[in-house]
């Protein structure tokens, strides 16, 4: 709080007129990351396109602010008005698709975890080419123990955008199949 006060050119105790704790400051900062409004519900026509649009924009917002992707989930949910607008868009889209009750909650969390995991993984795993090469050589040397990892270039895959998009398609395919299954 002292460093924040210095950056704002105020005295630290005056910050407490606006926030109670450092966690409150983090909540406000994370919520500011989502300050741009989400896409409008129903804009794309197909629910899958709307989910893809919001999650792609959500991931991009986190990658523009890498510190936010690394903020661990705390004891309370993110409930700032900007973030809630994005969650409202996501859940309204899923309801429009036909999800409700526990299936709505499960679908929401699966998609939430995908976007958060993708962004935080990309931010955290900053591997140099040399580290990648050395690691892959170690896997090849121990190919009896890790044959699939050694054979498929596990450490050479750094197509974060492609992996996010493909993973999202897999999730949406599964969610769509779930909707089509008789109750």
C-alpha positions as CSV (number, residue, x, y, z in Angstrom):
1,X,0.0,0.0,0.0
2,X,2.9,2.3,0.7
3,X,4.4,1.8,-2.8
4,X,1.0,2.4,-4.4
5,X,0.5,5.6,-2.3
6,X,4.0,6.8,-3.5
7,X,3.0,6.1,-7.2
8,X,-0.2,8.0,-6.7
9,X,1.6,10.8,-4.8
10,X,-0.6,10.5,-1.8
11,X,0.1,9.4,1.8
12,X,-0.6,5.7,2.5
13,X,-3.3,6.2,5.1
14,X,-5.4,8.2,2.7
15,X,-5.8,5.1,0.5
16,X,-7.8,3.5,3.3
17,X,-10.5,6.1,2.7
18,X,-11.2,4.3,-0.5
19,X,-10.2,0.7,0.1
20,X,-10.0,-1.5,3.2
21,X,-7.2,-3.9,2.2
22,X,-4.5,-4.7,-0.4
23,X,-6.9,-7.4,-1.7
24,X,-9.5,-4.7,-2.5
25,X,-6.9,-2.9,-4.6
26,X,-6.2,-6.1,-6.5
27,X,-9.9,-6.7,-7.0
28,X,-10.2,-3.2,-8.5
29,X,-7.2,-3.6,-10.7
30,X,-8.4,-7.0,-12.0
31,X,-11.9,-5.5,-12.6
32,X,-10.3,-2.6,-14.6
33,X,-8.7,-5.2,-17.0
34,X,-12.3,-6.0,-18.0
35,X,-13.3,-2.3,-18.4
36,X,-14.1,-2.8,-22.1
37,X,-17.6,-4.0,-22.5
38,X,-18.0,-7.6,-23.7
39,X,-19.5,-8.4,-27.1
40,X,-23.3,-8.0,-27.1
41,X,-25.2,-11.2,-26.5
42,X,-26.7,-12.7,-29.7
43,X,-24.6,-10.6,-32.0
44,X,-23.0,-13.6,-33.7
45,X,-26.3,-15.5,-34.1
46,X,-24.8,-18.9,-33.1
47,X,-24.1,-19.4,-29.4
48,X,-20.8,-21.0,-30.1
49,X,-19.6,-18.0,-32.0
50,X,-20.7,-15.7,-29.1
51,X,-18.8,-17.9,-26.6
52,X,-15.7,-17.9,-28.8
53,X,-15.9,-14.1,-29.2
54,X,-16.1,-13.5,-25.5
55,X,-13.5,-16.0,-24.4
56,X,-11.0,-14.9,-27.1
57,X,-11.5,-11.2,-26.0
58,X,-11.2,-12.3,-22.3
59,X,-7.9,-14.1,-23.0
60,X,-6.6,-11.2,-25.0
61,X,-7.4,-8.8,-22.1
62,X,-5.5,-11.1,-19.7
63,X,-2.5,-11.3,-22.0
64,X,-2.4,-7.5,-22.3
65,X,-2.1,-7.4,-18.5
66,X,0.0,-10.5,-17.8
67,X,0.1,-9.7,-14.0
68,X,-3.7,-10.3,-14.0
69,X,-3.5,-13.8,-15.5
70,X,-1.2,-14.7,-12.7
71,X,-3.3,-13.4,-9.8
72,X,-4.3,-16.5,-7.9
73,X,-7.9,-17.2,-7.1
74,X,-8.5,-16.0,-3.6
75,X,-11.0,-16.8,-0.9
76,X,-13.7,-14.7,-2.6
77,X,-15.0,-14.6,-6.1
78,X,-14.2,-11.8,-8.6
79,X,-17.3,-9.7,-8.3
80,X,-16.4,-6.4,-9.8
81,X,-19.0,-4.9,-12.2
82,X,-16.8,-5.1,-15.3
83,X,-15.9,-8.7,-14.7
84,X,-19.5,-9.6,-13.9
85,X,-20.6,-8.0,-17.2
86,X,-18.4,-10.6,-19.0
87,X,-19.7,-13.4,-16.9
88,X,-23.3,-12.3,-17.6
89,X,-22.6,-12.4,-21.3
90,X,-21.1,-15.9,-21.0
91,X,-23.9,-17.3,-18.9
92,X,-26.7,-15.5,-20.9
93,X,-25.2,-17.1,-24.1
94,X,-25.1,-20.5,-22.5
95,X,-28.7,-20.1,-21.3
96,X,-29.7,-19.1,-24.8
97,X,-28.1,-22.3,-26.0
98,X,-30.2,-24.4,-23.6
99,X,-28.0,-24.9,-20.5
100,X,-29.6,-24.5,-17.1
101,X,-29.1,-25.5,-13.5
102,X,-26.0,-27.6,-12.8
103,X,-25.2,-28.0,-16.5
104,X,-25.0,-24.2,-16.8
105,X,-22.7,-24.0,-13.9
106,X,-20.5,-26.9,-15.2
107,X,-20.3,-25.4,-18.7
108,X,-19.5,-21.9,-17.2
109,X,-16.6,-23.3,-15.1
110,X,-15.2,-25.5,-17.9
111,X,-15.0,-22.5,-20.1
112,X,-13.7,-20.2,-17.3
113,X,-11.0,-22.7,-16.5
114,X,-10.0,-23.0,-20.1
115,X,-9.5,-19.3,-20.7
116,X,-7.8,-18.7,-17.3
117,X,-5.6,-21.7,-17.7
118,X,-4.6,-20.8,-21.2
119,X,-3.7,-17.2,-20.2
120,X,-1.9,-18.0,-17.0
121,X,0.0,-20.9,-18.6
122,X,1.2,-18.7,-21.5
123,X,2.3,-16.0,-19.1
124,X,4.0,-18.3,-16.7
125,X,5.8,-20.7,-19.2
126,X,8.3,-18.4,-20.8
127,X,10.7,-21.0,-22.0
128,X,13.7,-20.0,-24.1
129,X,14.6,-21.9,-27.3
130,X,17.7,-23.3,-25.5
131,X,15.6,-24.5,-22.6
132,X,13.2,-26.1,-25.0
133,X,15.9,-27.8,-26.9
134,X,17.7,-29.1,-23.7
135,X,14.4,-30.3,-22.2
136,X,13.4,-32.1,-25.4
137,X,16.9,-33.8,-25.5
138,X,16.3,-35.0,-22.0
139,X,13.0,-36.4,-22.9
140,X,14.5,-38.2,-25.9
141,X,17.3,-39.6,-23.6
142,X,14.6,-40.9,-21.3
143,X,12.2,-42.0,-24.1
144,X,11.7,-45.4,-22.4
145,X,10.0,-43.7,-19.5
146,X,8.2,-40.9,-21.6
147,X,7.8,-42.3,-25.1
148,X,4.9,-40.2,-26.1
149,X,6.4,-36.9,-24.9
150,X,9.7,-37.7,-26.6
151,X,8.1,-38.7,-29.9
152,X,5.7,-35.8,-30.2
153,X,7.9,-32.8,-29.4
154,X,6.1,-32.0,-26.2
155,X,8.4,-29.0,-25.4
156,X,8.4,-27.7,-28.9
157,X,4.7,-26.9,-28.9
158,X,4.4,-23.2,-28.2
159,X,1.4,-22.3,-30.4
160,X,-0.6,-20.8,-27.6
161,X,-3.2,-19.3,-29.8
162,X,-3.7,-22.5,-31.8
163,X,-3.9,-24.6,-28.6
164,X,-6.4,-22.2,-27.1
165,X,-8.6,-22.2,-30.2
166,X,-8.5,-26.0,-30.7
167,X,-9.1,-26.6,-27.0
168,X,-12.1,-24.3,-27.1
169,X,-13.4,-26.1,-30.1
170,X,-13.1,-29.4,-28.2
171,X,-15.0,-28.0,-25.2
172,X,-17.7,-26.5,-27.4
173,X,-18.1,-29.7,-29.3
174,X,-18.6,-31.5,-26.0
175,X,-21.0,-28.9,-24.7
176,X,-23.0,-29.0,-28.0
177,X,-23.1,-32.8,-27.8
178,X,-24.4,-32.6,-24.3
179,X,-27.2,-30.3,-25.4
180,X,-28.2,-32.7,-28.2
181,X,-28.3,-35.7,-25.8
182,X,-31.8,-36.5,-24.6
183,X,-32.4,-35.6,-20.9
